[in-house]
Amino acid sequence: NLDRLAEKGMRFTDAHAGSSVCTPSRYGILTGRYAWRSRLKRGIVWEWDGSLIEHGRQTVASMLRRNGYRTACFGKWHLGWDWSTREGSAPNDTLPFGVGNHLQRASFGMTNIDFAQPITGGPVDRGFDTYFGVDVPNFPPYAWFVDDHLLNQPTEKKPERLYGNS
């Protein structure tokens, strides 16, 4: 089937990445734009950062959906989410966008994020029909995402002895 698809379809055999790290590369693949033309000017999005793909921005998935295809995304998203907080403000009202401070961000998440609310700004809001995966494996909330919510609510902080960020 893959050989037939390649024979009858369009093949893209020469691609270049705008960056060597994941967030800007993912942004470029999904939008066809350099990430540096977004609000991310360097680096990656960090835990609790808002969605990098602007509302209404065309993605490969939204273009395919408009043309009758069903789409799914599986795995690591790492393009930000619009998290709900207990007090109603956006996390980036407190945390600077695209700046990593793991201790501040870890304590913010466990005390301020309302994990029971839908999480917008992710794959299903950017053109995919369904999503199953993680935000970033070594960033909180250390939980599986299904479409716009967590499969299970986080109940405890990651032990310090485990590899990765706080």
Residue frames as qw, qx, qy, qz and C-alpha x, y, z in Angstrom:
[[0.000, 0.883, 0.469, 0.000, 0.00, 0.00, 0.00],
 [0.290, -0.800, 0.101, 0.516, 2.79, 2.43, 0.79],
 [0.394, -0.132, 0.609, 0.676, 4.52, 1.67, -2.52],
 [0.193, 0.606, 0.682, 0.362, 1.25, 2.27, -4.38],
 [0.147, -0.921, -0.278, 0.230, 0.67, 5.50, -2.48],
 [0.358, -0.609, 0.320, 0.631, 4.18, 6.71, -3.32],
 [0.365, 0.120, 0.701, 0.601, 3.77, 5.73, -6.97],
 [0.073, 0.672, 0.636, 0.371, 0.41, 7.44, -7.44],
 [0.268, -0.904, -0.287, 0.171, 0.80, 10.33, -5.01],
 [0.245, 0.885, -0.224, 0.326, 3.11, 13.26, -4.54],
 [0.843, -0.248, -0.228, 0.419, 6.49, 12.61, -2.94],
 [0.066, -0.962, 0.198, -0.177, 8.51, 15.16, -1.01],
 [0.932, 0.002, -0.148, 0.330, 12.14, 14.06, -0.99],
 [0.471, 0.296, -0.203, 0.806, 14.04, 17.25, -0.10],
 [0.407, -0.837, -0.306, -0.199, 13.18, 18.84, 3.24],
 [0.390, 0.341, -0.412, 0.750, 15.03, 21.14, 5.62],
 [0.461, -0.670, -0.538, 0.222, 14.46, 21.98, 9.28],
 [0.044, 0.864, -0.008, 0.501, 14.41, 25.55, 10.51],
 [0.352, -0.703, 0.481, -0.388, 15.93, 24.41, 13.81],
 [0.441, 0.238, -0.860, 0.098, 17.60, 21.45, 15.45],
 [0.135, 0.035, 0.787, -0.601, 15.13, 21.31, 18.36],
 [0.112, 0.360, 0.924, 0.068, 11.60, 19.94, 18.46],
 [0.179, 0.687, 0.480, -0.515, 9.14, 22.83, 18.93],
 [0.223, 0.650, -0.233, -0.688, 10.20, 24.95, 15.94],
 [0.018, 0.171, -0.889, -0.425, 10.61, 21.89, 13.73],
 [0.143, 0.434, 0.881, -0.123, 7.10, 20.66, 14.59],
 [0.204, 0.714, 0.242, -0.624, 5.67, 24.12, 14.02],
 [0.128, 0.513, -0.535, -0.658, 7.32, 24.28, 10.59],
 [0.038, 0.052, 0.962, 0.265, 6.08, 20.84, 9.53],
 [0.125, 0.556, 0.790, -0.226, 2.49, 21.55, 10.58],
 [0.162, 0.832, 0.255, -0.466, 2.19, 25.16, 9.37],
 [0.675, 0.523, 0.254, 0.455, 4.76, 25.47, 6.58],
 [0.026, 0.942, -0.076, 0.326, 6.17, 28.56, 8.34],
 [0.457, 0.300, -0.569, 0.615, 9.36, 29.30, 10.24],
 [0.501, -0.613, -0.569, 0.221, 8.63, 29.20, 13.96],
 [0.373, -0.233, -0.149, 0.886, 10.58, 32.42, 14.33],
 [0.132, -0.303, -0.352, -0.876, 7.66, 34.18, 12.58],
 [0.544, -0.611, -0.554, -0.150, 5.49, 33.21, 15.55],
 [0.361, -0.875, 0.142, -0.289, 5.85, 34.54, 19.08],
 [0.872, -0.364, 0.205, 0.255, 8.60, 31.95, 19.69],
 [0.308, 0.904, -0.292, -0.051, 11.84, 33.68, 18.71],
 [0.310, 0.510, -0.790, 0.142, 14.22, 30.98, 19.98],
 [0.181, -0.201, 0.870, -0.413, 14.23, 27.69, 21.85],
 [0.258, -0.272, -0.906, -0.197, 11.12, 25.69, 22.73],
 [0.530, -0.550, -0.098, -0.638, 7.80, 26.06, 24.51],
 [0.101, 0.237, -0.829, 0.497, 8.01, 25.05, 28.16],
 [0.195, -0.407, -0.884, 0.126, 5.58, 23.35, 30.50],
 [0.023, 0.699, 0.566, -0.436, 2.29, 25.27, 30.83],
 [0.034, -0.304, 0.301, 0.903, 3.09, 27.57, 27.87],
 [0.592, 0.513, 0.289, -0.550, 0.15, 28.50, 25.66],
 [0.789, 0.396, 0.443, 0.153, -0.38, 27.20, 22.15],
 [0.309, -0.419, 0.393, 0.758, 2.29, 28.27, 19.68],
 [0.138, 0.295, 0.723, 0.609, 0.11, 27.66, 16.63],
 [0.193, 0.103, 0.149, -0.964, -2.11, 30.71, 16.42],
 [0.454, 0.448, 0.687, -0.348, -5.90, 30.28, 16.43],
 [0.564, 0.745, 0.147, -0.325, -7.05, 30.18, 12.81],
 [0.004, 0.651, -0.670, -0.357, -3.58, 29.37, 11.40],
 [0.893, 0.278, -0.214, -0.284, -3.85, 26.77, 8.66],
 [0.450, -0.479, 0.753, 0.036, -2.07, 23.49, 9.38],
 [0.208, 0.188, -0.880, -0.384, -1.50, 20.43, 7.24],
 [0.054, 0.278, 0.931, -0.231, -4.24, 18.72, 9.29],
 [0.303, 0.575, 0.377, -0.659, -6.80, 21.53, 8.84],
 [0.328, 0.473, -0.484, -0.659, -6.10, 21.66, 5.09],
 [0.145, 0.038, -0.971, -0.184, -6.55, 17.89, 4.81],
 [0.161, 0.398, 0.784, -0.448, -9.76, 18.01, 6.88],
 [0.346, 0.562, 0.038, -0.750, -11.19, 20.72, 4.61],
 [0.413, 0.403, -0.635, -0.514, -10.52, 18.39, 1.69],
 [0.866, -0.065, -0.230, -0.439, -12.41, 15.45, 3.14],
 [0.596, 0.222, -0.722, 0.273, -9.64, 13.57, 4.95],
 [0.720, -0.676, -0.095, -0.126, -9.80, 12.33, 8.52],
 [0.399, 0.618, -0.509, 0.447, -6.68, 13.02, 10.51],
 [0.807, -0.569, -0.151, 0.045, -5.08, 11.74, 13.70],
 [0.204, 0.745, -0.503, 0.388, -2.02, 12.77, 15.68],
 [0.912, -0.363, -0.181, 0.061, -0.15, 10.36, 17.94],
 [0.745, 0.080, -0.241, 0.617, 2.85, 10.94, 20.18],
 [0.384, -0.425, -0.222, 0.789, 4.60, 14.06, 21.39],
 [0.210, 0.889, 0.385, 0.133, 2.85, 17.40, 20.70],
 [0.552, -0.393, -0.036, 0.734, 5.21, 19.98, 22.29],
 [0.185, 0.427, 0.329, 0.822, 3.57, 23.01, 20.67],
 [0.110, -0.048, 0.378, -0.918, 1.89, 24.37, 23.79],
 [0.210, -0.526, -0.814, -0.129, -1.66, 24.10, 25.12],
 [0.201, -0.496, 0.032, -0.844, -4.11, 26.68, 26.44],
 [0.375, -0.186, -0.838, 0.351, -4.36, 25.36, 29.98],
 [0.418, -0.733, -0.276, -0.461, -7.21, 26.32, 32.30],
 [0.261, 0.218, -0.640, 0.689, -6.21, 27.58, 35.71],
 [0.263, -0.507, -0.771, 0.283, -8.15, 27.52, 38.96],
 [0.076, -0.586, -0.269, 0.761, -8.27, 31.33, 39.10],
 [0.510, 0.746, 0.414, -0.111, -9.17, 31.77, 35.41],
 [0.105, 0.864, -0.343, -0.354, -6.02, 33.46, 34.10],
 [0.859, 0.447, -0.242, 0.057, -3.69, 32.03, 31.47],
 [0.844, -0.356, 0.001, 0.400, -0.45, 30.46, 32.75],
 [0.577, 0.281, 0.097, 0.760, 1.58, 32.86, 30.58],
 [0.184, -0.888, -0.112, -0.405, 0.06, 35.78, 32.51],
 [0.651, -0.726, 0.222, 0.014, 2.41, 34.60, 35.30],
 [0.757, -0.231, 0.462, 0.401, 5.06, 32.53, 33.49],
 [0.177, 0.691, -0.356, -0.603, 7.07, 34.17, 30.69],
 [0.893, 0.398, 0.116, -0.175, 6.41, 32.41, 27.37],
 [0.798, 0.520, -0.229, 0.202, 9.32, 30.31, 26.06],
 [0.061, 0.676, -0.580, 0.451, 11.50, 30.77, 29.15],
 [0.800, -0.174, -0.574, 0.008, 12.33, 27.67, 31.17],
 [0.136, -0.476, 0.602, -0.626, 12.42, 27.86, 34.96],
 [0.546, -0.118, -0.814, -0.159, 11.56, 24.33, 36.04],
 [0.206, -0.209, -0.747, 0.597, 11.17, 24.96, 39.76],
 [0.271, 0.221, 0.168, -0.922, 8.77, 27.88, 39.26],
 [0.541, 0.102, -0.510, -0.661, 6.87, 26.06, 36.51],
 [0.419, -0.102, -0.901, 0.055, 6.57, 22.77, 38.43],
 [0.043, -0.298, -0.672, 0.677, 5.10, 24.42, 41.53],
 [0.352, 0.211, -0.088, -0.908, 2.80, 26.58, 39.36],
 [0.493, 0.025, -0.720, -0.489, 1.38, 23.55, 37.59],
 [0.368, -0.215, -0.883, 0.195, 0.59, 21.46, 40.64],
 [0.046, -0.400, -0.563, 0.722, -1.12, 24.36, 42.42],
 [0.240, 0.438, 0.010, -0.867, -2.74, 26.40, 39.63],
 [0.290, 0.119, -0.725, -0.614, -3.64, 24.17, 36.65],
 [0.696, 0.069, 0.407, -0.587, -7.21, 22.83, 36.63],
 [0.065, -0.243, 0.917, 0.310, -6.58, 19.37, 35.18],
 [0.380, 0.386, 0.810, -0.226, -10.30, 18.52, 35.09],
 [0.391, 0.728, 0.082, -0.557, -11.02, 21.16, 32.41],
 [0.809, 0.500, 0.225, 0.210, -10.66, 20.57, 28.66],
 [0.442, -0.533, 0.301, 0.655, -7.23, 21.62, 27.37],
 [0.569, 0.787, 0.221, -0.094, -7.61, 23.76, 24.27],
 [0.107, 0.885, -0.391, -0.227, -5.07, 24.90, 21.70],
 [0.500, -0.347, 0.775, 0.172, -3.78, 21.39, 21.03],
 [0.159, -0.073, 0.843, 0.509, -4.04, 18.98, 18.10],
 [0.165, 0.554, 0.813, 0.072, -7.86, 18.75, 17.92],
 [0.071, 0.875, 0.240, -0.415, -8.10, 22.55, 17.87],
 [0.024, -0.677, 0.464, 0.570, -5.45, 22.77, 15.15],
 [0.546, 0.418, -0.469, -0.555, -7.06, 20.46, 12.60],
 [0.186, 0.150, -0.971, -0.003, -6.68, 16.89, 13.82],
 [0.667, -0.330, -0.413, -0.525, -9.80, 14.79, 14.34],
 [0.860, -0.497, -0.112, -0.036, -8.25, 12.88, 17.23],
 [0.231, 0.704, -0.568, 0.359, -5.11, 12.86, 19.35],
 [0.890, -0.450, -0.066, 0.022, -3.43, 10.42, 21.72],
 [0.673, 0.392, -0.306, 0.547, -0.06, 11.17, 23.24],
 [0.541, -0.562, -0.283, 0.558, 1.90, 13.36, 25.60],
 [0.097, 0.989, -0.041, -0.100, 2.88, 17.01, 25.69],
 [0.363, 0.674, -0.613, 0.195, 6.56, 16.33, 26.37],
 [0.833, -0.185, -0.518, 0.056, 7.62, 13.11, 28.14],
 [0.572, -0.119, -0.458, 0.670, 9.95, 14.89, 30.58],
 [0.130, -0.245, 0.109, -0.955, 7.60, 17.83, 31.33],
 [0.225, 0.299, 0.778, -0.505, 4.61, 17.73, 33.65],
 [0.676, -0.376, 0.291, -0.563, 1.81, 16.73, 33.83],
 [0.032, -0.297, 0.954, -0.005, 3.34, 13.27, 33.04],
 [0.566, 0.293, 0.652, -0.411, -0.01, 12.01, 31.80],
 [0.284, 0.214, 0.773, 0.526, -1.55, 10.75, 28.57],
 [0.311, 0.350, 0.038, -0.883, -3.68, 13.15, 26.56],
 [0.294, 0.388, 0.844, 0.226, -6.78, 12.01, 24.66],
 [0.159, 0.755, 0.458, 0.442, -8.08, 14.68, 22.29],
 [0.017, 0.697, -0.092, 0.711, -8.53, 17.72, 24.60],
 [0.650, -0.649, 0.165, -0.360, -8.24, 16.17, 28.06],
 [0.012, -0.506, 0.844, -0.178, -5.97, 14.05, 30.24],
 [0.641, -0.079, -0.737, -0.199, -6.67, 10.32, 30.38],
 [0.638, -0.514, -0.512, 0.260, -6.07, 10.42, 34.17],
 [0.162, -0.952, 0.043, -0.255, -5.68, 13.31, 36.56],
 [0.485, 0.392, -0.575, 0.529, -2.15, 13.83, 37.98],
 [0.680, -0.660, -0.283, -0.144, -2.18, 13.05, 41.68],
 [0.678, -0.641, 0.095, 0.345, 1.41, 13.48, 42.79],
 [0.154, 0.894, -0.375, -0.190, 4.65, 15.20, 41.89],
 [0.853, 0.369, -0.347, 0.127, 7.38, 13.29, 40.05],
 [0.784, -0.553, 0.040, 0.280, 10.01, 11.91, 42.45],
 [0.012, 0.917, -0.342, -0.207, 13.27, 13.87, 42.26],
 [0.543, -0.380, 0.709, 0.241, 15.31, 10.69, 41.68],
 [0.696, 0.464, 0.534, 0.121, 13.70, 10.13, 38.27],
 [0.420, -0.016, 0.382, 0.823, 15.34, 11.50, 35.15],
 [0.113, 0.649, 0.526, 0.539, 14.02, 14.69, 33.57],
 [0.034, -0.439, 0.105, -0.892, 12.68, 18.02, 34.68],
 [0.099, 0.068, 0.718, -0.685, 10.85, 18.68, 37.94]]
